[in-house]
């Protein structure tokens, strides 16, 4: 019974976190602007992979 209750609350918390993240990102369509330093590091990493 205790495990069932913990699983119930855990599943509810997980589902609400996914739902709230989905709303915050407008169904995955919103990406915040990345800092320029991070963009430069990403470009360098891509060049190294090629």
N, C-alpha and C positions, 0 to 999 in steps of 0.2 A: 504494500500500500504506500509506504514511504517513497520507494523508488518511482512508483507511478506518479505520485504528486510532484516529485522533483522533476521528472521528465516533462510533465504537463507544463509547469512553470518555465522550465528551460526552453521548451519548444515555443512557448508563447513569447518569451523574451527575444529569442532568435528571430522569429517571424516579425516582431515589431521593429527590431533593429534593421532588418532587410527592407521592410516597408518604409521606414522613415528615411533610410538612405536613398531609396528609390525616389521618394518624393523630393528630397533635397536636391537630387541631381536631375530632376525632371525626366525620369525614366532613362537615365544614362546619357542624356543628350548634353548635359552641362559639364564643362571642364573648366576649372578655374585657371586663370593665367599663371603660368609658371614663371618664376624669377629668371632673369637673363642668365645668371650663373648656371642654373640648373639646365637651361636649354643648351648652353655651350658644352657642358659635360656630356649631355645626351648626344650631341652631334659628334663629339670626339669618340665616344663609345661606338657609335654607328660606323664611323670611318675605320676604327680598329677591327671591327667585325668583317669588313669587306676585304 
